[in-house]
Amino acid sequence: MLHQQEQGATGPSEKDVNGDTLWVWCYPSVSAELRQLLLTKCCLTQDGRDFHTFVFGQFSRTWYYITTLEVQEPTALNKVTHFSIAVTAKDFNPEKYAALSRILCRMYVKHGSPVKMMEAYITVLTKGVCQNDENGSFLIKDYDVRKAYLAGSVKDVVSQFGMETIILYTALMLKKRIVVHHPRIEALLEFTRVLPALAWHRKDWSVLHPYVHLTAAELDDLKKCPGYIAGFVDPEVSNRLELFDVFVSLPDSVITVSQGAKDAMAMGKLHKDVAQVIVQSAEDAERSDSQVIKDISIKTKEILTNLFALADACEDSKLTLEVLKQHHFPPATENFLFHLAAAEQLLRI
């Protein structure tokens, strides 16, 4: 059964033969701001330049999942050329909502009315299951959140960036702002969803904003987050220096650290050790993606265990820079541990 915190809304929008896009219906309801955002994100309003069968993202602590179909054969959807089904939820699980959306889409094509679709959606909310011989079956319990967390390929990330993956790891550990650019939304979604796994001890995918437009509403929402991974298709984002500490150009395979983040992100022997663990594990053909994540997590746990031990020796179990200096760590290690203590709320303010 879908828990209360996971409940959201669903509804179709249509594009007709005249090229007009219409928000048809919604259950139960969404705000006007979120409705406008969903219309922007679905490709129906983009003059047919791009067609994306499935996209997902996050706005105002709500996940949205949008499936878009082209209406090809004669159906009950008279004069409709394309339509999108949007599902909003509180949980990150693209595979779950893609599967559910496909069933809802088939119902909408068959009946041309949102009523049957609404009944199926309510059944999922209340019983965690949607079974229909014609349209396939859907079981909530088949979609464990851990599978969603592990669905991407960290090995692909390391294959592309090699030892520089340590920059992404460090940025995530320190809760920095990472902006990723690629002109293809599918490439953005595939890459960005993997990154939170580099800081597996947090299991925090709320930092992920994989599909952001350079609009005031979306940027204001993004700026509320202390650290994030944000994906953009607009190349203009590279000039918006106030948005990132680390910028990733996926087409060019280039990672850039902003001037303001260089001190906190300074690299030393500790970083090199972690980078070698990441690369050696990822390059081992015998190791799966989940095993690579586990290897990185073990190294992270080692660092955190040492950090917690330092904090436990302090008053109120809170570290200070003075205490760190007493241990005579190399400058880059001391700097990293200081900023990591701040990110893990172990620093006395």
N, C-alpha and C positions, 0 to 999 in steps of 0.2 A: 504493500500500500504506500502511496506517496505521502510522505509526512508533510505537515503543514508548512514547514519552512521551505519545502521544495515546490509548493504549488505556485503556479503562475497563471498565464492566460494564453489563449490561442485564438487565431483568427486569420481569415484569408484576405488578400488584396488581389485585385484583378487589373489586367491591361486589356482594353478592348481593341476592336479593329480600327478605331480612330486614333489609337495611340494614347488614349486617356487612361490614367491609373486611378483606381478607386479603392479605398479601404471599405470592404464589404460589411464586415461583422466582427465582433470580438466577444469572447467569453472568458472570464467574467467581465473585466474591463481593464484598460490601461490608461495612464495619464495622457493628456494631449501631447506633452513633450516626448514621451516614449513612443507614441503612435507616429509622430513626425519622424523620429529617429529610425523606426522600423521601415517606414516608407523610403527613407534615404538609403538604408542598407540593402534593401531588396533591389535587385537590378532592374525592376520594372520602370523606375523613374529615370534611368540613365540612357535614354534614347537608343537602346539596343546596341550600345557600343560593346558591352560585355554581358555574357550570360553566365551566371554562377548558380549551379544547381543547389549548393549548400554553403551557407556562411554562418559564422557564429561570432559573438562578441559579448562585451559586458558594458553596461551603462547604469550608473546610479545603483550599484550593488545588485543589479538584476542581469542575469544571463539571457541572451536572446539567441534563438536558433531559427534560421530561415531557409526553407526549401522552396525552390522555384521550378515550375514545370512549364513546358511549352505544350499547348493544346493542339494536337496534330490531327486526330481523326474526329469525325462528327461525334459530339458528346452532348450531354445535357447542358453544358456551359455554352450557350448560344452567344456568338459574336465575341467570345473571349479568346484571345490569342495566347496569353500567358497568365499564370497566377502564382502567387507565393503564399505559403502557409508559415506564419510566424508563431513560435511557441516561446513564452518567457518562463523562466524558472529561477530558483535560488541556488541551484547546484550546477557545477561544471561537469558535463557529460555529453560531449558532442555525438558519440555513437548512439547513445540512448535516444536522444531527441531527433537524430536523423532517421532512425528506424521508425519512431512514432510518427514523425512528419510524413514519411513515405506512405504509411497506412492511411493517415488523414487525407493526403493528397488523392489517393486512389478512390476514397469514398466521395470526395468532392467532385472528382471527374465523373464518377458514376451517377451521382444523384443531382449534381448541379445546385445543391442547397447545403447550407452549413448545418442543418438540423442533425442529420445522421453523424456528421463529423463531431458535433458537440456531444452527442450521446456517447460516442466512442471515447472522447476525451474525458468525460465525467466518469466513465467506467474505469479508465486508467487511474484517475485521481482517487477514486473510492476503493477500487479492488486491486489495483496494480497490474491489471491484465486487460488486453483487448484482443479478442479472438474473433476472426471472421474468415471463413473458408476461402472466400473470394479474394480478400484483401490482405491475407497473411495474419500472423499472430504476433503479439508483443507482450513480453513479460518483464516487469520492472526488475525482478530479481536476477535477470540475465545480465544486467548492466551495473556491475559493482564499480564504485567510484575509483577503486585502486586500478582497475583496468583502464579507466579513462586517463589516470595519471601516467600510466606506463605505455599508452598507445603510440606516442611519438618515438622517434629514433634519436637517442643521444649520440649513437655511433655516427650518424650522418652529420650531426653538428660538429663533432670532433674531426671527422673526415674533411670537412670544409675548412675548419679554422685551426686544427692542430694544436700546438702549444698555446696559441692565443685564446683558446677556450678558457684559460685561467682568468682572463679579463672578465668574461661573462660570469664565471664562478665567483670571483671576488666581488663584482658588482651586486650579484644576488645576495651573497652572504652579508654585505654591508648595507643592503636595502637601498641601493642606488636606483636612479631612473635610467632605464634602458629603452632606447627607441630603435626600432628595426624598420628598415625600408625595403620594400620590393614592389615592383609595379603589378605583380600578379597576387591577388588576394589568397589564392590557394597555397602559394609558396609561403606567404606570411603566416597563415594559420598553421601550416605543418611545422614550421620552424619555431615559432614563438611558444606553442603549447608545450614544447619539450623543456624549455628553459627552467621553469620552476623546479623540475626534478633535480637540477644541480644542487639545490638546497633542500634535499629530501627530508631532512629532520623537521622542517616546518610543514611540509605537505600543504602548502598555501598557494592555491591557484587563484585566489582573489586578487593577486598582484598582476594577473594577466588581463590585458586589454588588447586583444589581437587585431582589432579592426576599428581604427579611429580615423575620423575625418577632422580636418583643420577648421572645425566650427567652434564658435564661442561656447556653446553648451557642452560639447564633448571635452574641450580643453579645460573648462572650469571643473568638470567632473574629474578629469584626470589629475588635476593639480591638488585635489583633496587627498590624494594618496601620497604617503611619504616616500614610497619606492614603488616602481612598477616596471612592467614589460609592455611596451605599447607598439603596435604594428601600424604602419601607414603605407598606403599605396602612392600617396602624393609626394613627389621628389622635393617639393618645397619644404618639407619638414626638416631637411638637412640644414636649412638656414635658420631654423627656430631654435637657437642655442639655449634659450631659457627652458626648453622642454626636456633636456637630457644631460646626463653625466657620461653616458656611453652611447655612441651611435654605431649601429651595425648596418652597413650597406651590403645586403645579401647578394645582389647581382655582381658586385665587385669583390666579394669576400674580404671586406675591409672592416676592421673594428677600430674606432677612434675614441679616445678618452678626452673629455672636454677639459679645458684649462682649469676650471674651478674644481674638478675632481681629481686632478693629477696627484696631489699630496696624499689624499686618502687611499688612492689606488696604486701608490708606489709599490713596485714589485721587489722581492728579495728571495733569499734561499728557500724560505717556507713556501712561497708561491711556486717556485721551480719544482720543489718536491711534490706538491699537489698536482701540478701540471703533468709531471711525469707519470704519476699514478693514473690520471685521467687518460692520457694518450696511450700508455701501455695497455691498459684495460680495454679501451675502445678499439685498438688495433688488433687485439687477440680475436681471431676468427672463431674461436671456440666459445667465446663469451657472448651471451645474449645482451640485449639492451638493458634488461632488468638487472642482470649481473653487473654490468658496468655501473649502473646507478648505485647498486649495493656497494661496490668497491669505493666509489666516490664518497658515499655516505659513511663508510667505515673510517676513511681518512678525516672526514669532517668531524665525526664523533671524537676522534683522537684529539683534534684541535680544541673542540668544545670542552672535553673532559679536563684538559689542562687549564683552560680558561676558567671553568667553574671551580677548580681546585685553588687557583689564585684568588678568586672572589671569596671563596669560603674562608680563607685565612684573614679576610678583612672584616672590619666592623660592618654590621648589617649585610654581610655577604655582597658588598658593593665595592668594585674596583675604583682606584684612582690612578691617574697618570704617574703620580709619585711612587706608588706601590709597584707599578710596572717597571719603572726606571731602576728600582732596586734589584731587579733580576738580570739587568745588563743584557737584555735581548739585542740582537742586531737591530739597527734603526728601523728597517722596513718591517721586521716581525713585530717590534714594539708598536709601531704605527698601526699595523693591521689589527693586532689584538685590542688596541685601544678603541678603534672604530667598530670592531666586532662586538666588543663589550657594550658599546652604545646601542648597536643594533639588537643585541639580545637582552637589553635592559638590565645590564649588570654593572653599569657605571654609576658612581655616586655623583649626583649633580649638585 
